[in-house]
Amino acid sequence: MAFGGIIIGLVTLFVVGYAIIKGKYAPLVLFLSGVFMLICSVMLGTGHFMPKQAVPTGNEYFNIVEFIRYMFSNRLSNLGLIIMFMVGFASYMTHIGANHAFVGIATKRFKMIKNPYIMVFVAFLVTKLISMVITSAVGLGVLCLALLGPVLISLGLNKLTVGSICAMSGAVSLVLLGASTAAAAKATQLNILDYVFTYKIPAGLPTTLVIGIALVFWNRYLDKKEGWVCSEHVGDVMEFEGTKDELKDAPKIYALLPFLPMILVVVFSRYAITSIKLDISAIIIISVVIAMIFEAIRCKFKFDVIADGLKVFFNAMGKSLSGVVVLIIAAGVFAEGFKALGMIDAIIKLANTLGLAGFGMSVLFVVITTLVTIISGSNGASFYPLIEMVPQIASKLNVSSVMLVLPMHQASTIARPISPVSGVVIAIAGMLKCSPMDIVKRCSVPAILGLVSHHIFVFLLSL
């Protein structure tokens, strides 16, 4: 029976992968496949999927419906709500121009640097700063290209080099507040602050430097190979259609607002004020209220202007519910079906047979995550379904869950720019009027070096 469950699980996994590659709606694919595997597990008697907090219905097949209801209830009230608040806050920051105020300050003195290839490294570091306040890979890449692109091209850089900088801007997530970060922290059973400052940023910063240096030398090599001489293109002008209207002027003080949640999370923690304990959701609400006060003063307390901003916040929350939150819930159902068929035990046995310890299993998960990300163009499609299985695998292998979770987490972001079907690559290629494969080529070596170096840094941290 166990062998039959493994066969069903493998076939289902193949079908799910094929459907996601073909661009089918991922939540529906994951829900259907998860329910199918749960039904098969009931028929084969291979696993029990009802959590202790859920109340059994008295019928094993109706228990599947109760399990799905429990997943919605549990995820929406915890992780889902946090993600919705995070997305709403980010959208509100863009609406009031706070994100653009920060970007404007960060890029003001670019022209002081004369060497164009030094600018590749500096510009990439600036995009990483910007990525801390803009969590959407497509939005981040397009915004960086719109703001940094004309300056970089005027210095003589190849537009493909500029495109690679912006496409890689979301690689190696350094954000404190984000959907994938919240999910990863939950899987490691760490609070977000400890996950980010103890593991994510210490491994992410040196990886960022590796990628930045690789972007310099790889683009310089390709420019030389293609006969591009930067000095012959100094002063080139290029405008990107459809981006100017999206940028919104705001006072310079607004540049601080996107960092409010990060600041308050640190302030109201064991590292600062210990007498006050605030949930992440509460901190984001406080940050929104503070930003609204700034906006009220700026617009002279015009009710409609303030109301429009709040609408943006709530609309973004709704969109995130139908997007990433539902994807996470669907991934949970899929993962439970996968486990109920005995697939987790099979993976553990395979690891033991092959002699794979924690590091070997981590490499296996990173390879799977990377391949799915490249094929699907989505970091969510590769990360969320797998992350659900990691805690149990880590426990059975007796290794730190961080060793498995963090490499997967960052692999899903680092591999995205080398997917020709990813949204950020397609958007940037469209703006630059070039082939997505041209952007992928420019990102390939930096991304590969980033994947390898990050894995090494995480391994050293988890010793």
N, C-alpha and C positions, 0 to 999 in steps of 0.2 A: 504493500500500500504506500509505504514511504517513497519507494522508487517511482510509483505512478504519480505521486504528488510533485516530485522533482521534475518529471517530464512535462507535466501540465504547467508548472511554474516557468520552465525554460521556454516552452512554446509561447506562453502568454507574454513573457518578457520580450521575445522576438517580435511578436505582433504589436506590442505597445511601442517598441522602438521604431518599427516601420511606420506606424501611424503618425508618430510625432515627427519623424523625418518628412513625411508627406504633408505636414502642416495641419493635421487634424487638431481639433480643439482639445488641448491637453487635459483639462479637468474632466471632460466627459470620457476620454480614453482611459484615464486613471480610475475613475469611478466604476466604469463598466468592467474593466479588467480586475479591479479589486473585488467587486461583488462576485464576479465569476469564480475567482480563486477561493473566496470564502465559501461559496456554495459547494465547490469541489472538496474543500477541506471538511465540510460537514458530511458529505457523502462518503468520503474516504476515512473519516474519523482521525485525521492526522494532527489536528491542533485545536486549541481553545483560544478564542480571540476576544471574549468579553472581559473588559477591565473590571476590577473589583468595585469601582464606583458606580458602574452601570447595573441596572436591575434586570435580571433575566426575564424573558417573556413567558417561559414555559415551553417554548418550541424553538429548536435550534435554528430553523430557517428564518423565523421572525426575529431571532436574536440579531441577525444581520442588519435588519432595519433599525433595531434599537441601537446597535453599535454605530451606525451612520449618524443617527440622531445625537448620540453621545459625543461623537467627534465634532459635530457642528457646535453643540453646546459648549464643550470644553475648549475647543480652539478659538471660538469667537469671543469667549469671555476672558481669555488670557492672551495668548500670542496674537490672535487675529485682531483684537482691539488695539494692542500696541502698534501693530503694523499699520492699521488704518489711521491712527493718530499721527504716526511718523510721515506717512504719505501726504496726509492733509496738511501738516505743518510745512513740508517741503514745497508743496504747491502754493501755499499762502505766501511763503518767502519769495517765490518767483513772481507772484501776482503783485506784490507791493514793491518789487524792484530790489529787495535786499540782496538776493544772490548776485545780481548784476553790479550792485554797489561794491561788493567784495571783489568780484572779478576785475572791475575797473581799477581798483587800488592795486591789486596784485600784478597787473600788466602795465602799469603806468610808465615804468622806466626801462622798458625792453630795448629801446633804440640806443641806449648807452653802451650796449655790448656789441662790439664790432665783428667778432669772429662768428660766422653763421652757424658753425657746427657746435660751438659752445652754447649757442642759443637753443639748439636741439635739446640739450640736457637741461638747461634752465627752464625752457618752456614746458618740458615734461614734468618737472618738479612743480611748476605753477599749476598745471592741470591736475596734479595730485592734490594740491591745496584746495582747488575748486571742487574736486570730487568729494571732499569732506562735507560739503553742503548741498550737493546735487547728487542724488542716488540713482537717477535714471541714466543708464548707459547711453541711450540714444540722445536724450536731452543734454547730457554732459558733453558728449562728443560734438554735437551740433553747435552748442553754445561756445565751446572752446574754439572751434573752427571759425565761427562768426567773429569772435573777438580777437583771437590771436592770429588767425590766418593771414589777414592783410598785412600785419606787421611783419610776420615771419617771411612772407613771400617778398615783401619790399626789401628784405635783407639779402635776397638772392637764393633762398632755399627752394628746392624742388617742391612743387605742390604735393607730390606723393610722400615726401618726407614729412611735410606738414600734416598730411592726412594720417600718416602712421602715428604721429605724436598724439593727435586727437582721438584716434581709434583706440590707442592704448591707455587713454586717460582713466578709464574705469577698471583697468587691470590692477590687481592687488588692492582690494577694498581696504580703506583705512578709516571708514566711517564708524562712529560709535553707535549711531542709531540707524538701523536699516533692517529690512525684512529678513534677509539671509543671516545677518549678524544675530538677530534675536532668535532665529531658529537654531543656529549653530550653538549659541550659548545655552539654550535649553537642552540640546542634545548632549552637551558636555556636562550638564548639571552644575554650571557655573553661573553666577550673575553676570550681566552684560559687562559691567565695569571690569571685573576680574578677567573675563575672557578677552576683552579688547586690550587692556593695558598690560596684562601678564603674558599673553601669547600672541594675539593678532597683530598688534603694532610692533612689538619687538621682532617678529619674524617678517612683517610686511615692510618695514623701513629699509633694511638691507637689500631686500628683494627689489624694492623700488629703485635703489641705486644701481643694482645690476642691470635692470631693464633700461634705465636711463642711459647708462654707459653703452649698452648694447645697441640702443637706437642710434647713438652717435656714430659708432664705427660701422654698423651694418648699412645705414643710409649713406654714409660717406663712400663705402665700398661700392654700393649699387650706383651711386651718382657717377663715380669714376668709370665704372663699367659701361654706363650708358652715355658717357661723354658730357655730363652736366657740370658746368663750371659756375659756381655761385657768383663770382665777381662779374660775370657777364650778364647777370640777371638782377643786379642791385637796382632798386627803384621800380621793379615790376609791380603792376597794379592789378589786383583781382578782387572783385566784389562778389559776394555770395547772395544770390537772390533768395528772398523769402525769409530773411533772418532779422533785418533791421526793425521791422514792425514788432518783433517779439521782445526787443530790448526795452527796458523801462528805466528812466532816470529816477534816482532816489538820493536823498542826502547821504553823505559818506558815513554818518553814524549808523545807518542801516546795515552796513557791512558786518556789524557785530551781532545782529539779530539771528542769523542762521546758526550761530554757535551757542545760543542761549541754552538749549537742552543739554549740550555737552558740558557746558560750564556748571549748570545747576545739578547735573548728575554727580559731578565730582564734589561740588559744595555740600550737597546733602548726602554724604556717604561717610564711611568709617575713616576716610582720609581727611575729613574736615569737620563739618557739624554733625555730630552723632546723635544729638537730642531730637532731631527732626528726621523722620523717615518718610520719604515720598516715593510712590510707585512711578515708574517711567511714564505711564499715561498721565498721571497728575502733573509731572514735570513739564510735559509737552503742552498740557492745557495752560499752565502758568506762562509758558513761553509765548503761546498764542495771545494770551491776554495782554502781556507786556508789549508785544508787537502791535496789537490793536490800539493800545494807548498811544504808541508812537504815531500810528497812522491817523488816529483821531485828531491829534494835535496838528499833524501835517496838513490834513484836509479841513481843518477848522470845524471839526465835529459835525461834518455833513453825514446825516444818518444813512443815506443811500450808498455813499462810497464805502462806509464801514460795513454795511450789510452785504454789498457785493463781494467784499473780501471774505466775509464769513461763509458766503455761498460757495466760494471757491474751495474753502477748507472742507466743507461738508460734501461737496460733489466729489472731491478727490478721495475722501474716505469711502464713498460709495463705489467709486471705480476700483479702488484697491480691494474692496470686498469681492467684487465680481472678477477680479484678476488674481492677484497673488494670494489672497487669503483662501479663496476657493481652491486654488491650485495646491496650497499646503494641506487643506483638509482632504482633498482627493488623493494626494500623495500618501497621506496617513492611512486611508482605506486600502490603497494599493499595497503599501508596505505590510499592513496587517495580513492581507490575503497572501502575500508572498511568504510571510513567516508561518502562517497557519498551515501551509502546504509542506512545511519542513525545510524550506530553502535556506534558512539561517544555519540550521544544523549541518546542512550539506556544504555550505560555504566553509564552516569551521572545520569540517572533516577534510575538505579539499586543501585548506591551508595547512592542516597538520600533515596530510599526506605529502604535500609539496615541500614541507619544512618551512612554511611561511610563518614567521613570528609577527609581532606588531608592525614592524617596518615593512615587511613584505606584503602584508595585507593592506597597509596604507598605500603602497605603490600600486597595488591592484585596483583599489578604489579610485585613485587619482587617474589612472589610465582609462578606466571606465567613464569617469566624469568628464575627462578631456575629450574622449571620442564622441560621447553623446552631445557635448556642448558644440563641438565642431560640426557635427552632422545636423543638429537641430537649430543651431544658432541662438539657443536660449540657455542661459545659466540656470534658470529656475527649473527647466525640464530635466536637467541632469542632476541638480543638487538636491531639490526637495524630496524626490522619491527615495534617493539613497540615504539621506540623512536620518530618515526614520528608522533605519535598520542598524545604524552604527552603535548606539549605546549597548544593545544586547550583544553584538559581536565583540565589542571591546571588553565587556564583562567576561565573556567566555574565554577570550584570549588572555585575560588578566593584564591588559595594557591600558595606558591612559587614553581615554576617549578623545582627548585633544589631538593625539597623534594621528587619529583617523579622520576627525572632523575638519580640523583647520586646513590640512592640505587639499581636501576635497572642496572646501569653501572657496579657497583662493584659486584652485585650478579652474573652477567654473567661471571665474572672472578673467583669468589670464588667457584661457583658451578662446574666449569669445571673439577677440579681434582677428583670430586666424580662421574664423568661420565665414565663408563667402555669403552665407544666408543670414548672418546676424543683422539685427536692425541697425546697429551703429555703423557697421561696415557699409551696408547698402546706402544709408543716409549720407555718409561722408563721401562715398564714391559718386553719388548723385550730385552733390554740391560741387565736387571738383571735376565732374564730367569725365570720369575715368572708369575703368573696370574694377569691380570689387576685388578681383584677383590681384590687381596691382597693389591695393591696400594690404591684402593678406600677405603678399610677398614681402612687403616692407615690415610687416609686424612679425613674421614667422620666427626668425632667429631670436629676437628679443623675448618673444613669448616662450619659446622652448627653454632658453636660459633662465627665464623667470620661474618656470615650472620646476626645473631641476634645483635651482638655488633655494627656492622657498621650501621645498621638501627637506633639504638638508638643514636649513635654519630651524624648521619646526622640530626635526628629530633632535637637534642639539638642545633645544629649549625643553623638550620633554624628558630628557635624561634624568 
